[in-house]
Amino acid sequence: MIKKYIFLIILFFNVLFAQAAFIFIPMDDTQKEHLKAYGISYWVLEQDVEVSWLLNYKGGSFMCAYHQLIENECVIRGVTYQVLADVQAATILQEISNPDVNMDEIKLHIPPKIAVYSPKNKQPWDDAVTLVLSYAEIPYDVIYDHEVLDGMLPMYDWLHLHHEDFTGQYGKFWARYKDFQWYRENQRAAEATARELGFDKVSQCKLAVVKKIREFVAGGGYLFAMCSATDSYDVALAADGIDICDVMYDGDPMDDDAQQKLDYSQCFAFTDFTLKTNPHEYEISSIDATQKHVRSIRKQNDFFTLFEYSAKWDPVPTMLCQSHEQVIRAFMGQTTAYIKDYIKPEVLIMGENKALNEARYIHGEFGNGTWTFFSGHDPEDYKHLVGDPPTELILHPNSPGYRLILNNILFPAAKKKKQKT
């Protein structure tokens, strides 16, 4: 705390007397380290210094009051920046405020406290969010079932869901991986956790977790999920009180009438989907478009397009879609894309492949909070398989797909105001 107060005192006098009063971080093609630039913005917020997010200005650039320590941090992390005088910064803000241009200034206030829902035992795959948080040097806590059910979620502003299967079917990996050591260990660990928490089945434990997460969002939390954690979350909610797990998952057959009993009104994003009950089929429901007979496209032709929103009238989706590229290379996962026929009409589709009737990036509100679902596994690995090595982000410092993840990280900072003392 003492160091922070010293920083603020020095910053006050620096801004008061210096001619070069602002640091500007461009986020267009001139930026050498797009991903680390988000980390700089988060670090500046940690120093109690306000950051301006300049929506649609040079790729969604950042600007803050000048201090030598901030400039030093940019140099250390290799982030492209410019030092601006007062008059230069004022000119930028004047340009952005013009009602005829699709730009706006959003003030970021307090860095969100971040939690990642992820198992403690080692998994045979990595997670794009934890990879990019580590690369950008943004701090986060790892929590799992015990912490969620113990009521720890209100301690956090932003929650990411690792590639979880909330239906209790272990990702439908049984047919292919049931004899692998990692699969057997994951099942043993999940069953032990469920018993410790007072549940007879893993599916019951996961449903309780899903409901706690729903409470978190309703209370004003920000939820972000990728890959199978997105559609399995909604399927679990729709199947509340219904056994949709076959004997190889929980020791008894599923309910023969499970499909007819689903309650789609409980879902955040999806509706009218059909359960995939074949244990040899690598799918949970009809929501996902991964399967080849549904999704026939070559890697070199696989893209999705971000929608352009009004920065002044629709700041939330504008923030979430900030990028130096509007057409994004697609990538696969256990949940690759959402067939649009199963998306609720009130859901905001922010990224799509219109020709394939697919949505890739969707957003909505629930209670006082919001949720964002992003399909696919790794934005820089087209077909990331179980056991593949993690992506080295030092090779992809300008990834537009990973930028979408980091937009969601900073999004809560635009909402959370400083408390009056």
Secondary structure, DSSP 8 states (H G I E B T S, - for coil): -HHHHHHHHHHHHHHHH-SEEEEEE--STT-S-HHHHHHHHHHHHHTT--EEEEETSTTTEEEEE--HHHHHHHHHHT---EEEEHHHHHHHHHHHH-TTSS-EEEEE-S---EEEE--SS--SS--HHHHHHHHHT---EEE-HHHHHTT-GGG-SEEEE-S--TTSSGGG-HHHHTTSHHHHHHHHHHHHHHHHTT-SSHHHHHHHHHHHHHHHHHTT-EEEEETHHHHHHHHHHHTTT-----HHHHSS---TTHHHH--GGG-SSB-S--B---TTSS-SBTTB--STTT----GGG-EEEE----TTT-HHHHHHT--S-SEEE----SS--EEGGGB-TTSEEEEEEGGGTEEEEEEEEETTEEEEEE-SS-TT-TT--TT-----GGG-TT-HHHHHHHHHHHGGGGT------
